């Protein structure tokens, strides 16, 4: 069953987080999509940045969530975030 991961950052420094997420998306998803990847988006609104990625199934999502580039990207984003919420939903 397809799933989506929504990561919401609350921040007063959205530009820094947007830069990190857009670079990750281009480098890791757009150039060489991992197995099971469907699509992703990055949006900013009212002090929140939302990174959404969609996957064919849970296994594909978990494979990427355990990867060093994904963890490093989120660690860099967390530096500029006041709060972060991760939510996995079925689509």
C-alpha positions as CSV (number, residue, x, y, z in Angstrom):
1,X,0.0,0.0,0.0
2,X,1.4,3.4,-0.9
3,X,2.5,5.7,1.9
4,X,3.5,9.3,2.3
5,X,5.9,10.8,4.9
6,X,5.1,14.4,5.9
7,X,7.8,16.2,7.8
8,X,6.8,19.6,9.1
9,X,9.3,22.0,10.4
10,X,8.2,25.1,12.4
11,X,10.8,27.8,12.0
12,X,11.6,31.5,11.8
13,X,14.4,30.6,9.4
14,X,12.5,28.9,6.6
15,X,15.1,29.8,3.9
16,X,17.8,27.6,5.5
17,X,15.5,24.6,5.7
18,X,14.1,25.1,2.2
19,X,17.7,25.2,0.8
20,X,18.6,22.0,2.5
21,X,15.4,20.1,1.5
22,X,15.5,21.3,-2.1
23,X,19.1,20.3,-2.4
24,X,18.4,16.9,-0.9
25,X,15.4,16.4,-3.2
26,X,17.3,17.3,-6.3
27,X,20.4,15.3,-5.4
28,X,18.8,12.1,-4.0
29,X,15.3,11.9,-5.5
30,X,15.4,13.8,-8.8
31,X,18.7,12.6,-10.2
32,X,18.7,9.0,-9.0
33,X,15.3,8.0,-7.5
34,X,15.5,5.2,-4.9
35,X,13.5,2.0,-5.4
36,X,9.8,2.5,-4.6
37,X,10.0,6.3,-4.8
38,X,6.9,8.0,-6.3
39,X,7.2,11.8,-5.8
40,X,8.2,14.5,-3.4
41,X,7.5,18.2,-2.7
42,X,8.7,21.0,-0.5
43,X,6.4,23.8,0.5
44,X,6.6,26.8,2.9
45,X,3.8,28.7,4.5
46,X,3.4,30.8,7.6
47,X,6.5,29.8,9.4
48,X,6.2,26.1,8.4
49,X,8.1,24.1,5.9
50,X,6.6,20.8,4.8
51,X,8.6,18.1,3.1
52,X,6.4,15.4,1.6
53,X,7.6,12.2,0.0
54,X,5.4,9.4,-1.4
55,X,6.4,5.7,-1.7
56,X,5.1,2.5,-3.2
57,X,5.1,0.8,0.3
58,X,6.5,1.0,3.8
59,X,9.6,-1.0,3.0
60,X,10.7,1.6,0.4
61,X,10.2,4.4,2.8
62,X,12.0,2.8,5.7
63,X,15.0,2.0,3.4
64,X,15.4,5.7,2.7
65,X,14.7,6.8,6.2
66,X,17.6,4.7,7.4
67,X,20.0,6.2,4.9
68,X,22.9,8.5,5.9
69,X,22.0,11.2,3.4
70,X,18.4,11.4,4.7
71,X,19.5,11.5,8.3
72,X,22.1,14.1,7.6
73,X,19.7,16.4,5.7
74,X,17.2,16.2,8.6
75,X,19.9,16.9,11.1
76,X,20.9,20.1,9.2
77,X,17.3,21.2,9.0
78,X,16.8,20.5,12.7
79,X,19.5,23.1,13.5
80,X,17.2,25.9,12.1
81,X,13.8,24.4,13.3
82,X,12.0,25.3,16.4
83,X,10.0,22.1,16.2
84,X,9.6,19.1,13.9
85,X,6.7,16.7,13.4
86,X,7.0,13.5,11.3
87,X,3.8,11.8,10.1
88,X,3.4,8.7,8.0
89,X,0.0,8.3,6.2
90,X,-1.5,5.8,3.8
91,X,-2.4,7.2,0.4
